[in-house]
Amino acid sequence: MVKGGSDEDELAYVSVIDSGGGVPDADLERIFDVAYHSDPSRTAGGAGLGLAIARGFVEAHHGWITVCNENGGARFTVRIPKEPVA
């Protein structure tokens, strides 16, 4: 499921919510680190760059990306300013 909108802080957001079992609690703090892999049985052989690159793009636009477990899945949320930052 994908949700989007804006909040009272002049930020736009988009959340992607899956039902794939969530992220192990021990991995939540490191999931955006370059080359980080959690449980090897859960990966399809990637280099561990995707979420680190996503974080870099979001931060370059003065925003942030978060992850949390919710209802048996994971919710990834990106928040960026609605107006350009000078």
PDB file of N, CA, C and O in Angstrom:
ATOM      1  N   MET A   1       0.840  -1.162   0.000  1.00  0.00           N
ATOM      2  CA  MET A   1       0.000   0.000   0.000  1.00  0.00           C
ATOM      3  C   MET A   1       0.898   1.242   0.000  1.00  0.00           C
ATOM      4  O   MET A   1       1.956   1.254   0.629  1.00  0.00           O
ATOM      5  N   VAL A   2       0.470   2.261  -0.699  1.00  0.00           N
ATOM      6  CA  VAL A   2       1.191   3.529  -0.756  1.00  0.00           C
ATOM      7  C   VAL A   2       0.242   4.627  -0.287  1.00  0.00           C
ATOM      8  O   VAL A   2      -0.900   4.712  -0.738  1.00  0.00           O
ATOM      9  N   LYS A   3       0.731   5.465   0.625  1.00  0.00           N
ATOM     10  CA  LYS A   3      -0.041   6.608   1.111  1.00  0.00           C
ATOM     11  C   LYS A   3       0.811   7.854   0.954  1.00  0.00           C
ATOM     12  O   LYS A   3       2.036   7.784   1.046  1.00  0.00           O
ATOM     13  N   GLY A   4       0.184   8.979   0.721  1.00  0.00           N
ATOM     14  CA  GLY A   4       0.913  10.222   0.606  1.00  0.00           C
ATOM     15  C   GLY A   4       0.078  11.386   1.062  1.00  0.00           C
ATOM     16  O   GLY A   4      -1.135  11.267   1.239  1.00  0.00           O
ATOM     17  N   GLY A   5       0.728  12.511   1.251  1.00  0.00           N
ATOM     18  CA  GLY A   5       0.014  13.709   1.661  1.00  0.00           C
ATOM     19  C   GLY A   5       0.985  14.739   2.196  1.00  0.00           C
ATOM     20  O   GLY A   5       2.156  14.772   1.818  1.00  0.00           O
ATOM     21  N   SER A   6       0.481  15.576   3.078  1.00  0.00           N
ATOM     22  CA  SER A   6       1.329  16.580   3.712  1.00  0.00           C
ATOM     23  C   SER A   6       0.901  16.713   5.159  1.00  0.00           C
ATOM     24  O   SER A   6      -0.219  16.363   5.530  1.00  0.00           O
ATOM     25  N   ASP A   7       1.813  17.226   5.966  1.00  0.00           N
ATOM     26  CA  ASP A   7       1.496  17.400   7.371  1.00  0.00           C
ATOM     27  C   ASP A   7       1.624  18.862   7.762  1.00  0.00           C
ATOM     28  O   ASP A   7       1.924  19.709   6.921  1.00  0.00           O
ATOM     29  N   GLU A   8       1.404  19.154   9.006  1.00  0.00           N
ATOM     30  CA  GLU A   8       1.376  20.539   9.483  1.00  0.00           C
ATOM     31  C   GLU A   8       2.735  21.227   9.452  1.00  0.00           C
ATOM     32  O   GLU A   8       2.797  22.449   9.585  1.00  0.00           O
ATOM     33  N   ASP A   9       3.812  20.491   9.283  1.00  0.00           N
ATOM     34  CA  ASP A   9       5.154  21.059   9.276  1.00  0.00           C
ATOM     35  C   ASP A   9       5.629  21.466   7.885  1.00  0.00           C
ATOM     36  O   ASP A   9       6.831  21.618   7.664  1.00  0.00           O
ATOM     37  N   GLU A  10       4.710  21.643   6.954  1.00  0.00           N
ATOM     38  CA  GLU A  10       5.073  22.030   5.590  1.00  0.00           C
ATOM     39  C   GLU A  10       5.911  20.951   4.901  1.00  0.00           C
ATOM     40  O   GLU A  10       6.749  21.255   4.051  1.00  0.00           O
ATOM     41  N   LEU A  11       5.680  19.706   5.270  1.00  0.00           N
ATOM     42  CA  LEU A  11       6.390  18.594   4.667  1.00  0.00           C
ATOM     43  C   LEU A  11       5.426  17.741   3.861  1.00  0.00           C
ATOM     44  O   LEU A  11       4.287  17.511   4.267  1.00  0.00           O
ATOM     45  N   ALA A  12       5.898  17.276   2.713  1.00  0.00           N
ATOM     46  CA  ALA A  12       5.170  16.279   1.942  1.00  0.00           C
ATOM     47  C   ALA A  12       5.705  14.918   2.353  1.00  0.00           C
ATOM     48  O   ALA A  12       6.880  14.784   2.696  1.00  0.00           O
ATOM     49  N   TYR A  13       4.847  13.913   2.319  1.00  0.00           N
ATOM     50  CA  TYR A  13       5.320  12.584   2.676  1.00  0.00           C
ATOM     51  C   TYR A  13       4.697  11.523   1.782  1.00  0.00           C
ATOM     52  O   TYR A  13       3.615  11.700   1.223  1.00  0.00           O
ATOM     53  N   VAL A  14       5.410  10.427   1.670  1.00  0.00           N
ATOM     54  CA  VAL A  14       4.905   9.231   1.019  1.00  0.00           C
ATOM     55  C   VAL A  14       5.358   8.048   1.864  1.00  0.00           C
ATOM     56  O   VAL A  14       6.520   7.959   2.263  1.00  0.00           O
ATOM     57  N   SER A  15       4.425   7.145   2.130  1.00  0.00           N
ATOM     58  CA  SER A  15       4.724   5.934   2.896  1.00  0.00           C
ATOM     59  C   SER A  15       4.420   4.720   2.040  1.00  0.00           C
ATOM     60  O   SER A  15       3.406   4.667   1.345  1.00  0.00           O
ATOM     61  N   VAL A  16       5.309   3.755   2.103  1.00  0.00           N
ATOM     62  CA  VAL A  16       5.107   2.473   1.447  1.00  0.00           C
ATOM     63  C   VAL A  16       5.023   1.435   2.555  1.00  0.00           C
ATOM     64  O   VAL A  16       5.937   1.300   3.368  1.00  0.00           O
ATOM     65  N   ILE A  17       3.920   0.707   2.575  1.00  0.00           N
ATOM     66  CA  ILE A  17       3.667  -0.262   3.632  1.00  0.00           C
ATOM     67  C   ILE A  17       3.534  -1.639   2.996  1.00  0.00           C
ATOM     68  O   ILE A  17       2.762  -1.831   2.057  1.00  0.00           O
ATOM     69  N   ASP A  18       4.304  -2.601   3.526  1.00  0.00           N
ATOM     70  CA  ASP A  18       4.207  -3.955   2.990  1.00  0.00           C
ATOM     71  C   ASP A  18       3.683  -4.898   4.064  1.00  0.00           C
ATOM     72  O   ASP A  18       3.451  -4.492   5.202  1.00  0.00           O
ATOM     73  N   SER A  19       3.504  -6.147   3.691  1.00  0.00           N
ATOM     74  CA  SER A  19       3.041  -7.157   4.640  1.00  0.00           C
ATOM     75  C   SER A  19       4.016  -8.332   4.656  1.00  0.00           C
ATOM     76  O   SER A  19       3.619  -9.477   4.869  1.00  0.00           O
ATOM     77  N   GLY A  20       5.291  -8.039   4.429  1.00  0.00           N
ATOM     78  CA  GLY A  20       6.295  -9.084   4.292  1.00  0.00           C
ATOM     79  C   GLY A  20       6.980  -9.520   5.570  1.00  0.00           C
ATOM     80  O   GLY A  20       8.084 -10.060   5.507  1.00  0.00           O
ATOM     81  N   GLY A  21       6.376  -9.311   6.721  1.00  0.00           N
ATOM     82  CA  GLY A  21       6.968  -9.779   7.963  1.00  0.00           C
ATOM     83  C   GLY A  21       7.739  -8.726   8.723  1.00  0.00           C
ATOM     84  O   GLY A  21       8.156  -8.972   9.855  1.00  0.00           O
ATOM     85  N   GLY A  22       7.942  -7.563   8.139  1.00  0.00           N
ATOM     86  CA  GLY A  22       8.643  -6.489   8.833  1.00  0.00           C
ATOM     87  C   GLY A  22      10.147  -6.629   8.788  1.00  0.00           C
ATOM     88  O   GLY A  22      10.687  -7.516   8.129  1.00  0.00           O
ATOM     89  N   VAL A  23      10.815  -5.738   9.501  1.00  0.00           N
ATOM     90  CA  VAL A  23      12.272  -5.689   9.588  1.00  0.00           C
ATOM     91  C   VAL A  23      12.649  -6.160  10.989  1.00  0.00           C
ATOM     92  O   VAL A  23      12.072  -5.681  11.965  1.00  0.00           O
ATOM     93  N   PRO A  24      13.600  -7.083  11.117  1.00  0.00           N
ATOM     94  CA  PRO A  24      14.012  -7.488  12.467  1.00  0.00           C
ATOM     95  C   PRO A  24      14.393  -6.256  13.296  1.00  0.00           C
ATOM     96  O   PRO A  24      15.092  -5.367  12.812  1.00  0.00           O
ATOM     97  N   ASP A  25      13.932  -6.214  14.531  1.00  0.00           N
ATOM     98  CA  ASP A  25      14.179  -5.055  15.393  1.00  0.00           C
ATOM     99  C   ASP A  25      15.651  -4.673  15.458  1.00  0.00           C
ATOM    100  O   ASP A  25      15.983  -3.488  15.492  1.00  0.00           O
ATOM    101  N   ALA A  26      16.524  -5.654  15.475  1.00  0.00           N
ATOM    102  CA  ALA A  26      17.967  -5.389  15.564  1.00  0.00           C
ATOM    103  C   ALA A  26      18.498  -4.674  14.325  1.00  0.00           C
ATOM    104  O   ALA A  26      19.565  -4.062  14.378  1.00  0.00           O
ATOM    105  N   ASP A  27      17.771  -4.742  13.217  1.00  0.00           N
ATOM    106  CA  ASP A  27      18.226  -4.137  11.953  1.00  0.00           C
ATOM    107  C   ASP A  27      17.658  -2.744  11.707  1.00  0.00           C
ATOM    108  O   ASP A  27      18.130  -2.043  10.812  1.00  0.00           O
ATOM    109  N   LEU A  28      16.662  -2.329  12.475  1.00  0.00           N
ATOM    110  CA  LEU A  28      15.998  -1.056  12.207  1.00  0.00           C
ATOM    111  C   LEU A  28      16.951   0.131  12.217  1.00  0.00           C
ATOM    112  O   LEU A  28      16.810   1.035  11.394  1.00  0.00           O
ATOM    113  N   GLU A  29      17.916   0.148  13.131  1.00  0.00           N
ATOM    114  CA  GLU A  29      18.836   1.286  13.230  1.00  0.00           C
ATOM    115  C   GLU A  29      19.880   1.295  12.121  1.00  0.00           C
ATOM    116  O   GLU A  29      20.443   2.349  11.825  1.00  0.00           O
ATOM    117  N   ARG A  30      20.155   0.151  11.502  1.00  0.00           N
ATOM    118  CA  ARG A  30      21.245   0.070  10.520  1.00  0.00           C
ATOM    119  C   ARG A  30      20.771  -0.156   9.091  1.00  0.00           C
ATOM    120  O   ARG A  30      21.598  -0.213   8.181  1.00  0.00           O
ATOM    121  N   ILE A  31      19.505  -0.283   8.871  1.00  0.00           N
ATOM    122  CA  ILE A  31      18.989  -0.708   7.568  1.00  0.00           C
ATOM    123  C   ILE A  31      19.368   0.250   6.427  1.00  0.00           C
ATOM    124  O   ILE A  31      19.412  -0.165   5.269  1.00  0.00           O
ATOM    125  N   PHE A  32      19.641   1.523   6.739  1.00  0.00           N
ATOM    126  CA  PHE A  32      20.007   2.490   5.710  1.00  0.00           C
ATOM    127  C   PHE A  32      21.522   2.631   5.549  1.00  0.00           C
ATOM    128  O   PHE A  32      21.976   3.454   4.754  1.00  0.00           O
ATOM    129  N   ASP A  33      22.307   1.852   6.280  1.00  0.00           N
ATOM    130  CA  ASP A  33      23.765   1.905   6.176  1.00  0.00           C
ATOM    131  C   ASP A  33      24.241   1.272   4.862  1.00  0.00           C
ATOM    132  O   ASP A  33      23.666   0.291   4.391  1.00  0.00           O
ATOM    133  N   VAL A  34      25.289   1.844   4.286  1.00  0.00           N
ATOM    134  CA  VAL A  34      25.864   1.310   3.046  1.00  0.00           C
ATOM    135  C   VAL A  34      26.345  -0.120   3.276  1.00  0.00           C
ATOM    136  O   VAL A  34      27.015  -0.405   4.269  1.00  0.00           O
ATOM    137  N   ALA A  35      26.001  -1.006   2.362  1.00  0.00           N
ATOM    138  CA  ALA A  35      26.435  -2.413   2.331  1.00  0.00           C
ATOM    139  C   ALA A  35      25.929  -3.232   3.509  1.00  0.00           C
ATOM    140  O   ALA A  35      26.454  -4.313   3.775  1.00  0.00           O
ATOM    141  N   TYR A  36      24.917  -2.737   4.222  1.00  0.00           N
ATOM    142  CA  TYR A  36      24.380  -3.509   5.347  1.00  0.00           C
ATOM    143  C   TYR A  36      23.437  -4.589   4.846  1.00  0.00           C
ATOM    144  O   TYR A  36      22.555  -4.335   4.026  1.00  0.00           O
ATOM    145  N   HIS A  37      23.636  -5.775   5.344  1.00  0.00           N
ATOM    146  CA  HIS A  37      22.738  -6.904   5.074  1.00  0.00           C
ATOM    147  C   HIS A  37      22.269  -7.440   6.408  1.00  0.00           C
ATOM    148  O   HIS A  37      23.070  -7.642   7.321  1.00  0.00           O
ATOM    149  N   SER A  38      20.988  -7.667   6.520  1.00  0.00           N
ATOM    150  CA  SER A  38      20.507  -8.308   7.732  1.00  0.00           C
ATOM    151  C   SER A  38      20.663  -9.811   7.547  1.00  0.00           C
ATOM    152  O   SER A  38      21.750 -10.268   7.191  1.00  0.00           O
ATOM    153  N   ASP A  39      19.675 -10.548   7.763  1.00  0.00           N
ATOM    154  CA  ASP A  39      19.696 -12.002   7.638  1.00  0.00           C
ATOM    155  C   ASP A  39      19.965 -12.385   6.179  1.00  0.00           C
ATOM    156  O   ASP A  39      19.179 -12.028   5.301  1.00  0.00           O
ATOM    157  N   PRO A  40      21.057 -13.104   5.901  1.00  0.00           N
ATOM    158  CA  PRO A  40      21.383 -13.467   4.504  1.00  0.00           C
ATOM    159  C   PRO A  40      20.284 -14.258   3.808  1.00  0.00           C
ATOM    160  O   PRO A  40      20.177 -14.203   2.582  1.00  0.00           O
ATOM    161  N   SER A  41      19.468 -14.987   4.553  1.00  0.00           N
ATOM    162  CA  SER A  41      18.408 -15.762   3.917  1.00  0.00           C
ATOM    163  C   SER A  41      17.279 -14.880   3.406  1.00  0.00           C
ATOM    164  O   SER A  41      16.429 -15.346   2.647  1.00  0.00           O
ATOM    165  N   ARG A  42      17.255 -13.602   3.812  1.00  0.00           N
ATOM    166  CA  ARG A  42      16.197 -12.688   3.388  1.00  0.00           C
ATOM    167  C   ARG A  42      16.603 -11.856   2.176  1.00  0.00           C
ATOM    168  O   ARG A  42      15.777 -11.113   1.647  1.00  0.00           O
ATOM    169  N   THR A  43      17.825 -11.955   1.732  1.00  0.00           N
ATOM    170  CA  THR A  43      18.292 -11.114   0.628  1.00  0.00           C
ATOM    171  C   THR A  43      18.346 -11.905  -0.670  1.00  0.00           C
ATOM    172  O   THR A  43      18.525 -13.123  -0.666  1.00  0.00           O
ATOM    173  N   ALA A  44      18.189 -11.202  -1.765  1.00  0.00           N
ATOM    174  CA  ALA A  44      18.246 -11.837  -3.082  1.00  0.00           C
ATOM    175  C   ALA A  44      19.606 -11.588  -3.725  1.00  0.00           C
ATOM    176  O   ALA A  44      19.715 -11.561  -4.951  1.00  0.00           O
ATOM    177  N   GLY A  45      20.644 -11.405  -2.907  1.00  0.00           N
ATOM    178  CA  GLY A  45      21.979 -11.236  -3.437  1.00  0.00           C
ATOM    179  C   GLY A  45      22.352  -9.811  -3.777  1.00  0.00           C
ATOM    180  O   GLY A  45      23.300  -9.595  -4.531  1.00  0.00           O
ATOM    181  N   GLY A  46      21.647  -8.842  -3.253  1.00  0.00           N
ATOM    182  CA  GLY A  46      21.949  -7.440  -3.538  1.00  0.00           C
ATOM    183  C   GLY A  46      23.239  -6.990  -2.877  1.00  0.00           C
ATOM    184  O   GLY A  46      23.827  -7.707  -2.068  1.00  0.00           O
ATOM    185  N   ALA A  47      23.665  -5.794  -3.235  1.00  0.00           N
ATOM    186  CA  ALA A  47      24.906  -5.233  -2.701  1.00  0.00           C
ATOM    187  C   ALA A  47      24.691  -4.439  -1.422  1.00  0.00           C
ATOM    188  O   ALA A  47      25.656  -3.975  -0.815  1.00  0.00           O
ATOM    189  N   GLY A  48      23.443  -4.276  -1.005  1.00  0.00           N
ATOM    190  CA  GLY A  48      23.170  -3.511   0.200  1.00  0.00           C
ATOM    191  C   GLY A  48      23.263  -2.013  -0.020  1.00  0.00           C
ATOM    192  O   GLY A  48      23.575  -1.265   0.907  1.00  0.00           O
ATOM    193  N   LEU A  49      22.993  -1.570  -1.243  1.00  0.00           N
ATOM    194  CA  LEU A  49      23.116  -0.156  -1.567  1.00  0.00           C
ATOM    195  C   LEU A  49      21.780   0.566  -1.726  1.00  0.00           C
ATOM    196  O   LEU A  49      21.728   1.786  -1.565  1.00  0.00           O
ATOM    197  N   GLY A  50      20.722  -0.136  -2.029  1.00  0.00           N
ATOM    198  CA  GLY A  50      19.443   0.491  -2.385  1.00  0.00           C
ATOM    199  C   GLY A  50      18.917   1.471  -1.359  1.00  0.00           C
ATOM    200  O   GLY A  50      18.615   2.615  -1.697  1.00  0.00           O
ATOM    201  N   LEU A  51      18.802   1.042  -0.108  1.00  0.00           N
ATOM    202  CA  LEU A  51      18.255   1.929   0.915  1.00  0.00           C
ATOM    203  C   LEU A  51      19.230   3.041   1.280  1.00  0.00           C
ATOM    204  O   LEU A  51      18.801   4.136   1.644  1.00  0.00           O
ATOM    205  N   ALA A  52      20.532   2.783   1.191  1.00  0.00           N
ATOM    206  CA  ALA A  52      21.524   3.833   1.446  1.00  0.00           C
ATOM    207  C   ALA A  52      21.435   4.903   0.355  1.00  0.00           C
ATOM    208  O   ALA A  52      21.540   6.094   0.649  1.00  0.00           O
ATOM    209  N   ILE A  53      21.246   4.493  -0.884  1.00  0.00           N
ATOM    210  CA  ILE A  53      21.092   5.443  -1.983  1.00  0.00           C
ATOM    211  C   ILE A  53      19.800   6.235  -1.812  1.00  0.00           C
ATOM    212  O   ILE A  53      19.784   7.450  -2.010  1.00  0.00           O
ATOM    213  N   ALA A  54      18.720   5.553  -1.446  1.00  0.00           N
ATOM    214  CA  ALA A  54      17.451   6.246  -1.209  1.00  0.00           C
ATOM    215  C   ALA A  54      17.621   7.304  -0.125  1.00  0.00           C
ATOM    216  O   ALA A  54      17.137   8.426  -0.276  1.00  0.00           O
ATOM    217  N   ARG A  55      18.305   6.957   0.968  1.00  0.00           N
ATOM    218  CA  ARG A  55      18.544   7.929   2.037  1.00  0.00           C
ATOM    219  C   ARG A  55      19.347   9.121   1.510  1.00  0.00           C
ATOM    220  O   ARG A  55      19.049  10.265   1.854  1.00  0.00           O
ATOM    221  N   GLY A  56      20.354   8.868   0.686  1.00  0.00           N
ATOM    222  CA  GLY A  56      21.153   9.947   0.124  1.00  0.00           C
ATOM    223  C   GLY A  56      20.332  10.901  -0.727  1.00  0.00           C
ATOM    224  O   GLY A  56      20.493  12.117  -0.622  1.00  0.00           O
ATOM    225  N   PHE A  57      19.452  10.367  -1.570  1.00  0.00           N
ATOM    226  CA  PHE A  57      18.590  11.213  -2.394  1.00  0.00           C
ATOM    227  C   PHE A  57      17.665  12.060  -1.528  1.00  0.00           C
ATOM    228  O   PHE A  57      17.509  13.260  -1.756  1.00  0.00           O
ATOM    229  N   VAL A  58      17.057  11.425  -0.538  1.00  0.00           N
ATOM    230  CA  VAL A  58      16.111  12.137   0.327  1.00  0.00           C
ATOM    231  C   VAL A  58      16.825  13.236   1.112  1.00  0.00           C
ATOM    232  O   VAL A  58      16.325  14.357   1.200  1.00  0.00           O
ATOM    233  N   GLU A  59      17.984  12.925   1.679  1.00  0.00           N
ATOM    234  CA  GLU A  59      18.724  13.921   2.452  1.00  0.00           C
ATOM    235  C   GLU A  59      19.228  15.064   1.560  1.00  0.00           C
ATOM    236  O   GLU A  59      19.328  16.203   2.015  1.00  0.00           O
ATOM    237  N   ALA A  60      19.542  14.767   0.301  1.00  0.00           N
ATOM    238  CA  ALA A  60      19.962  15.814  -0.627  1.00  0.00           C
ATOM    239  C   ALA A  60      18.836  16.818  -0.886  1.00  0.00           C
ATOM    240  O   ALA A  60      19.085  17.950  -1.302  1.00  0.00           O
ATOM    241  N   HIS A  61      17.605  16.393  -0.637  1.00  0.00           N
ATOM    242  CA  HIS A  61      16.441  17.269  -0.791  1.00  0.00           C
ATOM    243  C   HIS A  61      15.955  17.778   0.573  1.00  0.00           C
ATOM    244  O   HIS A  61      14.807  18.197   0.715  1.00  0.00           O
ATOM    245  N   HIS A  62      16.844  17.735   1.569  1.00  0.00           N
ATOM    246  CA  HIS A  62      16.571  18.256   2.912  1.00  0.00           C
ATOM    247  C   HIS A  62      15.429  17.522   3.608  1.00  0.00           C
ATOM    248  O   HIS A  62      14.669  18.120   4.369  1.00  0.00           O
ATOM    249  N   GLY A  63      15.317  16.244   3.346  1.00  0.00           N
ATOM    250  CA  GLY A  63      14.285  15.436   3.979  1.00  0.00           C
ATOM    251  C   GLY A  63      14.885  14.293   4.764  1.00  0.00           C
ATOM    252  O   GLY A  63      16.089  14.262   5.017  1.00  0.00           O
ATOM    253  N   TRP A  64      14.049  13.364   5.142  1.00  0.00           N
ATOM    254  CA  TRP A  64      14.533  12.176   5.829  1.00  0.00           C
ATOM    255  C   TRP A  64      13.640  10.997   5.511  1.00  0.00           C
ATOM    256  O   TRP A  64      12.488  11.156   5.106  1.00  0.00           O
ATOM    257  N   ILE A  65      14.191   9.815   5.701  1.00  0.00           N
ATOM    258  CA  ILE A  65      13.489   8.559   5.446  1.00  0.00           C
ATOM    259  C   ILE A  65      13.543   7.742   6.724  1.00  0.00           C
ATOM    260  O   ILE A  65      14.577   7.677   7.389  1.00  0.00           O
ATOM    261  N   THR A  66      12.420   7.119   7.063  1.00  0.00           N
ATOM    262  CA  THR A  66      12.346   6.309   8.276  1.00  0.00           C
ATOM    263  C   THR A  66      11.718   4.964   7.957  1.00  0.00           C
ATOM    264  O   THR A  66      11.082   4.784   6.919  1.00  0.00           O
ATOM    265  N   VAL A  67      11.911   4.024   8.873  1.00  0.00           N
ATOM    266  CA  VAL A  67      11.286   2.715   8.766  1.00  0.00           C
ATOM    267  C   VAL A  67      10.776   2.319  10.139  1.00  0.00           C
ATOM    268  O   VAL A  67      11.400   2.621  11.156  1.00  0.00           O
ATOM    269  N   CYS A  68       9.645   1.645  10.160  1.00  0.00           N
ATOM    270  CA  CYS A  68       9.124   1.076  11.402  1.00  0.00           C
ATOM    271  C   CYS A  68       8.319  -0.165  11.039  1.00  0.00           C
ATOM    272  O   CYS A  68       7.877  -0.325   9.901  1.00  0.00           O
ATOM    273  N   ASN A  69       8.139  -1.026  12.007  1.00  0.00           N
ATOM    274  CA  ASN A  69       7.303  -2.203  11.815  1.00  0.00           C
ATOM    275  C   ASN A  69       5.876  -1.857  12.206  1.00  0.00           C
ATOM    276  O   ASN A  69       5.626  -1.171  13.197  1.00  0.00           O
ATOM    277  N   GLU A  70       4.943  -2.356  11.394  1.00  0.00           N
ATOM    278  CA  GLU A  70       3.542  -2.011  11.605  1.00  0.00           C
ATOM    279  C   GLU A  70       2.650  -3.120  11.066  1.00  0.00           C
ATOM    280  O   GLU A  70       2.756  -3.486   9.896  1.00  0.00           O
ATOM    281  N   ASN A  71       1.792  -3.646  11.886  1.00  0.00           N
ATOM    282  CA  ASN A  71       0.789  -4.641  11.475  1.00  0.00           C
ATOM    283  C   ASN A  71       1.383  -5.804  10.677  1.00  0.00           C
ATOM    284  O   ASN A  71       0.824  -6.205   9.656  1.00  0.00           O
ATOM    285  N   GLY A  72       2.504  -6.341  11.135  1.00  0.00           N
ATOM    286  CA  GLY A  72       3.107  -7.499  10.484  1.00  0.00           C
ATOM    287  C   GLY A  72       3.940  -7.182   9.259  1.00  0.00           C
ATOM    288  O   GLY A  72       4.395  -8.100   8.577  1.00  0.00           O
ATOM    289  N   GLY A  73       4.150  -5.928   8.965  1.00  0.00           N
ATOM    290  CA  GLY A  73       4.956  -5.532   7.819  1.00  0.00           C
ATOM    291  C   GLY A  73       5.848  -4.359   8.178  1.00  0.00           C
ATOM    292  O   GLY A  73       6.018  -4.028   9.351  1.00  0.00           O
ATOM    293  N   ALA A  74       6.408  -3.742   7.167  1.00  0.00           N
ATOM    294  CA  ALA A  74       7.280  -2.589   7.374  1.00  0.00           C
ATOM    295  C   ALA A  74       6.660  -1.370   6.701  1.00  0.00           C
ATOM    296  O   ALA A  74       6.030  -1.475   5.649  1.00  0.00           O
ATOM    297  N   ARG A  75       6.853  -0.210   7.329  1.00  0.00           N
ATOM    298  CA  ARG A  75       6.419   1.065   6.750  1.00  0.00           C
ATOM    299  C   ARG A  75       7.670   1.923   6.547  1.00  0.00           C
ATOM    300  O   ARG A  75       8.362   2.267   7.506  1.00  0.00           O
ATOM    301  N   PHE A  76       7.947   2.259   5.292  1.00  0.00           N
ATOM    302  CA  PHE A  76       9.018   3.184   4.947  1.00  0.00           C
ATOM    303  C   PHE A  76       8.353   4.517   4.604  1.00  0.00           C
ATOM    304  O   PHE A  76       7.439   4.566   3.781  1.00  0.00           O
ATOM    305  N   THR A  77       8.816   5.593   5.237  1.00  0.00           N
ATOM    306  CA  THR A  77       8.225   6.903   5.009  1.00  0.00           C
ATOM    307  C   THR A  77       9.311   7.892   4.624  1.00  0.00           C
ATOM    308  O   THR A  77      10.353   7.981   5.273  1.00  0.00           O
ATOM    309  N   VAL A  78       9.047   8.639   3.550  1.00  0.00           N
ATOM    310  CA  VAL A  78       9.929   9.712   3.098  1.00  0.00           C
ATOM    311  C   VAL A  78       9.205  11.024   3.352  1.00  0.00           C
ATOM    312  O   VAL A  78       8.040  11.184   2.988  1.00  0.00           O
ATOM    313  N   ARG A  79       9.916  11.973   3.987  1.00  0.00           N
ATOM    314  CA  ARG A  79       9.375  13.316   4.209  1.00  0.00           C
ATOM    315  C   ARG A  79      10.347  14.329   3.606  1.00  0.00           C
ATOM    316  O   ARG A  79      11.550  14.287   3.867  1.00  0.00           O
ATOM    317  N   ILE A  80       9.807  15.231   2.802  1.00  0.00           N
ATOM    318  CA  ILE A  80      10.625  16.296   2.212  1.00  0.00           C
ATOM    319  C   ILE A  80       9.849  17.607   2.286  1.00  0.00           C
ATOM    320  O   ILE A  80       8.618  17.600   2.307  1.00  0.00           O
ATOM    321  N   PRO A  81      10.566  18.740   2.327  1.00  0.00           N
ATOM    322  CA  PRO A  81       9.877  20.037   2.345  1.00  0.00           C
ATOM    323  C   PRO A  81       9.050  20.225   1.077  1.00  0.00           C
ATOM    324  O   PRO A  81       9.461  19.824  -0.012  1.00  0.00           O
ATOM    325  N   LYS A  82       7.879  20.839   1.235  1.00  0.00           N
ATOM    326  CA  LYS A  82       7.032  21.119   0.078  1.00  0.00           C
ATOM    327  C   LYS A  82       7.606  22.238  -0.780  1.00  0.00           C
ATOM    328  O   LYS A  82       7.383  22.275  -1.990  1.00  0.00           O
ATOM    329  N   GLU A  83       8.336  23.141  -0.159  1.00  0.00           N
ATOM    330  CA  GLU A  83       8.939  24.265  -0.871  1.00  0.00           C
ATOM    331  C   GLU A  83      10.453  24.048  -0.966  1.00  0.00           C
ATOM    332  O   GLU A  83      11.044  23.440  -0.074  1.00  0.00           O
ATOM    333  N   PRO A  84      11.076  24.531  -2.021  1.00  0.00           N
ATOM    334  CA  PRO A  84      12.538  24.396  -2.139  1.00  0.00           C
ATOM    335  C   PRO A  84      13.251  25.056  -0.954  1.00  0.00           C
ATOM    336  O   PRO A  84      12.823  26.097  -0.456  1.00  0.00           O
ATOM    337  N   VAL A  85      14.323  24.442  -0.523  1.00  0.00           N
ATOM    338  CA  VAL A  85      15.125  24.982   0.570  1.00  0.00           C
ATOM    339  C   VAL A  85      16.263  25.772  -0.036  1.00  0.00           C
ATOM    340  O   VAL A  85      16.979  25.273  -0.904  1.00  0.00           O
ATOM    341  N   ALA A  86      16.433  27.003   0.418  1.00  0.00           N
ATOM    342  CA  ALA A  86      17.490  27.866  -0.133  1.00  0.00           C
ATOM    343  C   ALA A  86      18.836  27.501   0.418  1.00  0.00           C
ATOM    344  O   ALA A  86      19.837  28.123   0.063  1.00  0.00           O
TER     345      ALA A  86
END
